[in-house]
């Protein structure tokens, strides 16, 4: 099987039965079984946990708010104090440097949480009743890697409403040899790597729900007729993330 990755890489997959996970359950790991057609129905797929449905990442608030991460770019606007307005990039340690107050921890906090902290910090030392607005200018954590049999593999931005169908559309749709029933979404979940299989044709026909895609996810579409094992999934994830430069 050939993957069109962000860098020219060819991935050869072993020949065997189809893969997937068709059992129900909200993100729970499936029992290790193999169906009559060879479908993987759970177990640890070479370090990946196969699930029926992916839960929201732990680094979100009820799956709604992405937390600030290293290399994100944050905008700080202090009302009527232009000299304190700043656009700062979060460093590798999760800190930003701001006028007057110096280094402030931003990594791991929500935008609203950092905003409340800065209001308190500036208000206690320098300003009376400061009005401060914090915004996310650019977020590495809010991009998804799309790879495999799509027309335009790459990194794409996500929002609070981004779904799998939208991500596939951003990547230009499937290639001519893609199997819409073999779309795998990989997600980091509390130090574990989870993966779930989705059938885009069933999503489009309303037979399945269109899952939300979060920043940091990796979406890989496999070719029609390709065989998928746990090790193949792991290799596909490794190639996609190394090509994109994302660290999951």
C-alpha positions as CSV (number, residue, x, y, z in Angstrom):
1,X,0.0,0.0,0.0
2,X,1.4,3.5,-0.9
3,X,0.9,6.5,1.3
4,X,1.2,10.0,0.0
5,X,2.8,11.6,3.0
6,X,3.8,15.2,3.7
7,X,7.3,14.1,2.7
8,X,7.8,11.5,-0.1
9,X,7.6,8.2,1.9
10,X,6.4,4.8,0.7
11,X,4.8,2.5,3.2
12,X,4.3,-1.2,2.4
13,X,1.6,-2.9,4.4
14,X,1.4,-6.6,5.1
15,X,-1.4,-8.6,3.3
16,X,-4.1,-9.9,5.4
17,X,-7.7,-9.3,6.5
18,X,-9.5,-6.0,6.8
19,X,-9.3,-3.9,9.9
20,X,-11.7,-2.0,12.0
21,X,-13.7,-1.7,15.2
22,X,-17.4,-2.1,14.9
23,X,-18.5,-2.6,18.5
24,X,-20.4,0.0,20.4
25,X,-19.2,1.9,23.5
26,X,-18.2,5.5,24.2
27,X,-14.5,5.3,23.9
28,X,-14.0,2.1,25.9
29,X,-11.3,-0.3,24.7
30,X,-12.7,-3.2,22.9
31,X,-12.1,-6.8,23.9
32,X,-9.3,-8.5,21.8
33,X,-11.2,-10.5,19.2
34,X,-10.9,-11.2,15.5
35,X,-14.0,-11.6,13.4
36,X,-14.5,-14.2,10.6
37,X,-13.3,-11.7,8.0
38,X,-10.1,-10.9,9.9
39,X,-11.2,-7.5,11.3
40,X,-9.3,-6.3,14.3
41,X,-11.9,-5.7,17.1
42,X,-9.7,-4.4,19.9
43,X,-6.5,-5.4,21.6
44,X,-3.3,-3.3,21.8
45,X,-2.4,-2.6,18.1
46,X,1.4,-2.4,18.5
47,X,1.0,0.3,21.3
48,X,-2.3,1.6,20.0
49,X,-5.6,1.0,21.8
50,X,-8.4,0.3,19.3
51,X,-11.7,1.9,20.4
52,X,-15.1,2.1,18.9
53,X,-15.4,5.9,19.5
54,X,-12.7,8.3,20.5
55,X,-13.3,10.3,23.7
56,X,-12.4,14.0,23.8
57,X,-8.8,14.7,24.6
58,X,-8.0,15.1,28.3
59,X,-6.3,18.4,27.5
60,X,-9.7,20.0,26.7
61,X,-12.4,21.2,29.0
62,X,-15.3,18.9,28.4
63,X,-14.0,18.6,24.8
64,X,-14.6,22.2,24.2
65,X,-11.5,24.3,24.9
66,X,-8.0,23.6,23.7
67,X,-5.4,24.5,26.3
68,X,-2.4,26.6,25.6
69,X,0.7,24.7,24.5
70,X,4.3,25.4,23.6
71,X,4.8,27.3,20.4
72,X,1.3,28.8,20.5
73,X,1.1,32.5,19.9
74,X,-0.9,34.5,22.4
75,X,-2.2,38.0,22.0
76,X,-2.6,40.2,25.2
77,X,-4.6,43.4,24.9
78,X,-4.6,45.8,27.9
79,X,-7.4,48.3,27.5
80,X,-6.2,51.9,27.2
81,X,-2.6,50.9,28.0
82,X,-1.1,50.3,24.5
83,X,2.4,49.9,25.8
84,X,1.4,46.7,27.6
85,X,-0.2,45.2,24.5
86,X,1.8,42.1,23.5
87,X,1.9,39.2,21.1
88,X,3.9,36.5,22.7
89,X,5.0,33.0,21.7
90,X,4.9,30.3,24.3
91,X,8.3,28.9,24.8
92,X,9.3,25.2,25.1
93,X,8.8,25.4,28.9
94,X,5.3,26.8,28.5
95,X,6.1,30.4,29.5
96,X,5.6,33.8,27.9
97,X,7.4,37.1,28.6
98,X,5.3,40.1,29.3
99,X,6.0,43.8,30.0
100,X,6.5,44.7,33.7
101,X,5.6,41.2,35.0
102,X,8.3,39.2,33.1
103,X,7.9,35.5,32.7
104,X,4.4,34.1,33.2
105,X,3.3,30.4,33.0
106,X,0.8,30.0,30.1
107,X,1.2,26.3,29.1
108,X,-1.6,24.0,30.2
109,X,-4.0,26.9,30.9
110,X,-7.1,27.9,29.0
111,X,-7.2,31.3,27.4
112,X,-9.8,32.5,29.9
113,X,-7.8,31.1,32.8
114,X,-4.7,33.0,31.7
115,X,-6.7,36.1,31.2
116,X,-8.0,36.0,34.7
117,X,-4.5,35.4,36.1
118,X,-3.1,38.4,34.2
119,X,-6.0,40.6,35.4
120,X,-5.1,39.7,38.9
121,X,-1.3,40.0,38.4
122,X,-1.4,43.4,36.8
123,X,-4.2,44.6,39.1
124,X,-2.2,43.7,42.2
125,X,1.0,45.4,41.1
126,X,0.6,48.0,38.4
127,X,-3.0,48.9,37.3
128,X,-6.3,49.8,38.9
129,X,-9.1,47.5,37.7
130,X,-7.3,46.5,34.5
131,X,-9.3,45.3,31.5
132,X,-7.3,42.6,29.8
133,X,-8.2,40.4,26.8
134,X,-6.2,37.3,25.9
135,X,-6.7,35.6,22.5
136,X,-5.2,32.7,20.7
137,X,-3.4,34.1,17.6
138,X,-1.9,30.8,16.4
139,X,-2.1,27.4,17.9
140,X,0.0,24.3,17.0
141,X,-2.3,22.2,19.1
142,X,-5.3,23.3,17.0
143,X,-4.1,21.6,13.8
144,X,-4.8,18.2,12.5
145,X,-2.5,16.0,10.3
146,X,-4.3,14.4,7.4
147,X,-2.4,11.7,5.5
148,X,-2.7,8.6,3.4
149,X,-5.0,8.4,0.4
150,X,-6.2,12.0,0.2
151,X,-5.5,14.5,-2.5
152,X,-3.7,17.0,-0.4
153,X,-2.0,15.5,2.7
154,X,-0.9,18.2,5.2
155,X,-1.7,20.1,8.4
156,X,-5.1,21.8,8.6
157,X,-6.6,24.1,11.3
158,X,-9.4,23.0,13.5
159,X,-12.1,24.8,15.4
160,X,-14.6,23.8,18.0
161,X,-16.9,22.6,15.2
162,X,-14.5,20.7,13.0
163,X,-15.7,17.2,12.0
164,X,-14.1,14.3,10.1
165,X,-16.1,15.1,7.0
166,X,-14.8,18.7,7.1
167,X,-11.2,17.6,7.5
168,X,-11.4,15.2,4.5
169,X,-12.9,18.1,2.5
170,X,-10.0,20.4,3.5
171,X,-7.6,17.7,2.2
172,X,-9.3,17.8,-1.2
173,X,-11.2,14.6,-0.7
174,X,-10.0,11.0,-1.2
175,X,-7.6,9.8,-3.9
176,X,-8.9,7.5,-6.6
177,X,-7.7,4.4,-4.8
178,X,-8.9,5.3,-1.3
179,X,-11.4,3.2,0.7
180,X,-13.8,5.6,2.5
181,X,-14.5,2.8,4.9
182,X,-10.9,2.7,6.1
183,X,-10.4,6.1,7.6
184,X,-8.5,5.9,11.0
185,X,-8.3,8.7,13.5
186,X,-5.5,8.6,16.0
187,X,-5.7,10.6,19.3
188,X,-3.5,11.2,22.3
189,X,-5.5,10.5,25.5
190,X,-3.7,10.9,28.8
191,X,-0.5,9.4,27.6
192,X,-2.2,6.6,25.6
193,X,-2.5,6.5,21.9
194,X,-6.1,5.6,20.8
195,X,-7.3,4.8,17.3
196,X,-10.8,4.4,15.8
197,X,-12.0,3.4,12.4
198,X,-14.7,5.4,10.6
199,X,-16.7,4.8,7.4
200,X,-17.1,8.1,5.6
201,X,-19.8,6.8,3.3
202,X,-21.9,5.8,6.3
203,X,-21.3,9.2,7.9
204,X,-22.5,10.9,4.7
205,X,-25.6,8.8,4.4
206,X,-26.5,9.5,8.1
207,X,-25.9,5.9,9.3
208,X,-23.1,7.0,11.5
209,X,-22.4,10.2,13.4
210,X,-19.7,12.6,12.0
211,X,-17.1,12.6,14.8
212,X,-15.5,15.8,16.0
213,X,-11.8,16.2,15.2
214,X,-9.5,17.9,17.7
215,X,-6.2,19.6,17.4
216,X,-3.4,17.1,17.5
217,X,-5.4,14.3,15.9
218,X,-4.0,12.4,13.0
219,X,-6.3,11.2,10.2
220,X,-5.1,8.5,7.8
221,X,-7.1,7.1,4.9
222,X,-6.1,3.7,3.6
223,X,-6.3,2.4,0.0
224,X,-9.1,0.1,-1.2
225,X,-8.1,-3.6,-0.8
226,X,-5.3,-2.8,1.6
227,X,-4.7,-5.0,4.6
228,X,-4.4,-3.5,8.0
229,X,-2.8,-4.8,11.1
230,X,-1.9,-3.2,14.4
231,X,1.7,-2.7,13.4
232,X,0.6,-1.1,10.1
233,X,-1.5,1.4,12.0
234,X,1.5,2.2,14.2
235,X,3.8,2.7,11.2
236,X,1.2,4.9,9.5
237,X,0.9,7.1,12.6
238,X,4.7,7.3,13.0
239,X,5.2,8.3,9.4
240,X,2.4,10.9,9.4
241,X,3.6,12.5,12.6
242,X,7.3,12.6,11.7
243,X,6.5,14.1,8.3
244,X,4.3,16.8,9.8
245,X,6.6,17.6,12.7
246,X,3.9,17.1,15.3
247,X,4.7,15.4,18.5
248,X,1.7,13.5,20.0
